[in-house]
Amino acid sequence: MNGFYNNIIDNIIALRIIIASVILMVIFLIGSSGYHLIEGMNFFDGFYMTFITITTIGFSELTSLSSGGRVFTMAIFVMGIGVISYIASQTTQLIFESELFRLRAMKKQLGKMEDHYIVAGYGRIGHRIAEVLQEAEVPLVVVENQESSIERIQNNKLLYVAGDAQDEEVLQEAGIERARGLICTLSRDQDNVFVTLIAREINRDIFILVRTNQHQNTKKILRAGADKVISPYEIGADRMANVILRPHVDQFINRIQSGSPQKQVQDHVFDEIKVFEGSELDGKTLSEAQIRQKYFVVIIAIIPHEKEYIHFNPGSEDRISAGDSLIVLGDIERIEHLREEGCDDYRSLSERVSRHAFSKHFNSKEEDTNSV
């Protein structure tokens, strides 16, 4: 995904410059040796004569040159000027044209993208979302039109499309038809609504997650075609209130949710595991599976396969079937042990996320609105 920043074209140009520089050094060595053999100069004087000849400084000769010395000087001049001109042209190409090659390589990469996520807007929220997805190695493309933000995107080595997310052609260039999800984090709700309408019209199956600044706009965004609407300000306010009302609960949640999946160092985390057919847990009840005794993790909920509800706090007689998803709480290593040994789920995090069927696990838009 990020390989276009180290594309082969830049490497070829740099290699050419290195080779030409080595040739130039060889020319200086030949020049120093040649003046020593032809004119009897010491090596330093020969190096000096080679230098003033190639650089065309125009200083006078150290000694009167013989006919052979003059012919040798002309040969050194032709070879040296040719190599220096080549180095200058390649350096200019590397500096001024490499960005064009990068853009071409990036467009080629964008054309191959599928099952990826598009982040519309690279402000504070968009930047953080992209950072977490990048760390999880989830394929993503950022759409941004602010030059300062584009510089940050380039520094973070992300695929991007420079343009307004409200432009249909820009979304198509980002691969909206092949994308798995769209995350709208634009600063204005009306802009997010417009982007949602365009994206839903182009791709009826895409999962759309939208940021909103005002609670009263939630229904409008859902009607525009969003699958999920989140208000960062309300979540932040509720979290701050919980620090006062439920300090220990907040401390518990903070330990579990802090950091990215790769950087979590706390004892326990929330995670989800899919049960595959023929695995150890397939067809067993919680009592028979003895998950807590074998894997030392807690089953918080079961999401049955092809059913639109979540079974919270399942009992010992509840049965686990292939295709079900388990919401678990436990140590990271033990969760991975349960995922692989108990459920035969060997997919990487990016594979699990990019192929996740979000719509199956979200209730209707009216229920989402009421929950918000």
N, C-alpha and C positions, 0 to 999 in steps of 0.2 A: 504493500500500500504506500509506503513512504520511499520506495526505492528510486523514484524518479529524481530525487534530489542528489543521488549519486549515479546518475545515468551514464551510460557508456560513452556518450559523445564527449562529455567533459573529460573523462579519463583518457580518451584518445588524444584530445588536444593537449592535455598536460603531458602525455607521453611524448608527443611530437616536440614540445618545447624542451623537454629534458634531453631528448636525443640530439636536437639541434645545439643545445648548450654544450653537450659533450663534444660534438664535432667542432664547435668554436674553440674549445680548450685544446683539441688536437691540432687545430690550425695554429694556435699560439705556440704550441710545442714544436711543430714543424718549422714555423717562422724563426724561432729562437735557434733551433738546430741548423737551419739553412743558412742564416747569416753568419753563424759561427764557422760553418764549413766553407762557405763561398767567400766571405769577406774577412774571416779571421776574428770576428767580434767575440767578446765573451757572451755568455748566455743572457745576462741581464741586459746588455746593450742590444742583443738580438731581440729580446722580448720587447724592449722599448721601441725599436724600429717597427716591429710587427704591430704594436699598439697604435702608434701614430699613423701607420699606413691604413689600417682597417678603420680607424675612427675618423680619418680624413682631417686630422687636426691641422696639418700643414706646417709643422715645425721643420726646420732644416735637417738634412741627413747628418748623422754623426760623423761619417767619413764619406769621401767621394766613392760612389759605387761603381763597380765594374759593369760591363755589359751583362754578364751573367747575374750580377746582383740586381740590376734594374729589371731584367726579365722576371726574376724571382719575386721582386717587389710587386710587379703588376699581377702576377699569379696570386700572391697572398691577398692583394687588394680585392680582386674579383671574388675569390672564395669567401673572404671575410665579410665583404659587403652583402653577398648573397645570403650567407647564414644569418647575419644580423637582421636583414630585412625579413627573412622567414620567421625568425623569433618574434620580431615586432608584430608581424601580421597575425601570427597564431595567438599571441598574447591579447591583441585587440579583439580577436574573435572570441577568445575565452571570456573576456570581460564584458563585451557588449552584446554578444550573440548567444551566450549560454542560457540566458533567461528565455529566449525564444525557443531553444531546444527543450528546455525544461517544460515550457507550456505545451509544446507538441507532445512530449512524452506523457505529460499529465493528462491531456485530452485522450490519448490512446489508452491510458490506464482507466480513465473514467468510462470509456466505451466498453471496457471489460467488466466493470463493476456490476454485481448483482447480489441480491439479499443483503444490501448494505443499509445504512441509516444516514439520513440527511439532517444536518443541524442547520436550521435557518437562523442566522444571527450569532455573532461571536462576541457578545458582550460578556459581562461577568458570569451570568448563568450559562450561556452557551459555551463559554470557555471551559467552565468546570465540567459540564456534561461531556464535552469532547475529550477532555483530559482523562476522565474516568473510562470512557469507552476505548480510548487509545491504549491505556494501560491494560485493559482487558483484551486487547487485540481484536476488537470488534471493528469490522470494516465500516468506515464512515466518510462522508463528504460534507464539507462546510460551505455554506452559501453566505457570502458577505460582500458588502459594497463600500465599506469604509477602508481607506488606505491604511490607516494606523492599525486596524484590526487585521488586515491582510498581511501586514508585516509580521504580526505575532503568529498568524497561521503558518507563514513560511518558516519562521524560526522554530515552530513546533513540528515542522515537517508533516503537515497534514495535506491531504488532497482537498482542493477547494475550487469553487467557481466564483469568480469575481463578477458580481452583479446583484440586482435587486431580486429577492426571493419572490416578489409579487409578479415578476415577469415569467410568463409561461415558458419561454425559450430557455431561461436560466435554469428553471427546475428540470426541464428536459435534458439540458446539458449535464445536470447533476445525476441523471439517471433515475428520475422519479418513476418511470414505468417499470423499472426492475428493482426498485428499492423495497426493503422490508418495512421500513418505518420512516416517518418524518417527525422531527422534533422542532416545533416552532418556539423560538425564544426571543422574538422581536419585542422591542420595548413598548409598542403600542398595540392594544387589543384589536383595533380595527385592522391593523396590518396582518396580525395573526389570523383573523377571520378570513381575510381575502386570500391569504396563502392557503389556508385550509380548503376553501372552496375550489381553488384551482387544482390543488393536489388531489382532492377527492374526485374531481371530474376526470383527471387524467388516469388515475389508478384507483379503481373502486375497492381494491383489496388491501391497500396500504394501511398500516397502523399509524394513526396520527395522535401525537402527544403535544399538547399546547399549554403554554404558560399564559396565565391571565393576571392582570394587575388589580382587577375589580371583581368582586364576587358576583355582582349583578350581570356581568357579561358571560357567565358560565353557560347559561342556557343558549345564548346566541351562538357561542363557539361550538357547542355540541350540535346544534341544529345545522351549522355550516358543514358538519361532517367529521368533527373530531371524535376520537374514541375515548380520550381521557383528557381532562382539564385540571391543571394544578396551579394553585396560587402560592407562590413562594412567600409572599408577605404574610398570608394567613397562616401558613405552616410555621413560619418563623415566630409569629406572634403567639400561636398556640404552644409552641415549644418553650418560649420564654415564660408563659403563664404556668406551664407544668413545672418549671424550675421552682416556682413558689408553692404551687398547690401539691405537687407530688414529687418532691426532690429525689427520693430514692428510685422511683420509677424512671425519672429522667436520667439519673446516673446509670441505671441499667441499660436504657436504650442508647445512651451516648457511648457506652463501652462496646455495644454490639454494632452500632451503625457507623462509628467513626472510621475514616480512612477508606481506601479503595480495597478491593479484594486481594490485591497483591501486597498491600502494605499493612494489613490488619495483624496486629500483634496481641490483641486481647484474647482472653481464654475461649470465648464462645462467639458464634456468629449465627445469624439466620441464613438459611439457604433452601433451595428447592431441588428435589431429585426426582427424575422420571424412572418409573419401574418398567423394565423391558420384559418381554415375553420369555419365559423359561428361566428367569432369574430366581434366586433363592427366595425372594419375598413374594413372587407371583403366586396368587391364589391362597395365601396364608392370612389368617387373622393376626391382629397385633399380638395377641396372647401366644399364638404359635410361633410367630417370627422372633419374639423375644429381642426386639431391637435395642431396647434400653440395656438389657443384660449383656448382649454381644458387642454392641457398637458404642454404648454409652452416649447416645444422643436421644433427644426428646422429640416425639412427633407432635407438632403443634396443630397440624391440620392435614386433611387429605382432599385433594381436588380430583374427583372421579373423572375417568376418561369419557369424553364426549358428553359431559353434563355441566350445566352452567350454574353450579353452586359450589361452595366451599364447606366442607364438613370440619368444623372447628372441634378441637378437643375430642378426638375419636376415642371410643371405648375399646376395651380389650377384645370384644367380639366383632369389631368392624374388620371387614376383609379388604385386603389389598389386591388389586388386579393389574394386569399388564396395561400400560398406558396411563395409569394414575400418576399424579404428581404428589410428592410428599413435602410438606413444609416442615423443616426440621430446625432444631436449635442444638448446637453442640460445638465441640472443638473442630477446627478446620481439618486436621488430619483424620480425625475419626469420621467426619462427614464424608471425606473423600473415600475412606475405607468402605463405608456403607454404600456409597454411590457405585463403586466398582465391584466389590465383592457381593453385596447384597442385591443390587439392582441391575448389574451388568451395563451400567451407563459409563462408557469410556470416552465420551465426547469432551472436547475442550470447552472452555468457557465461551469462546467466541462462536463455536459451533452450536452450543446450546442456545445462545441468545439469538443469533441470526436466523435460526430456523424455528423460533418460538412462535406458536400460534396464539397471539395475544387475544384476539377477538373471542376465543373460546372461553377465556377465563375472566371476561368482563361482563357485568350485567348490562341491562339496557341503559340507554342514555338517560332515561328518566330516573332510574335508580342511582346512576352516577351523580346526577344533579342534586337529588335529595341528600345523598351522602356528603356532598360538598357543603 
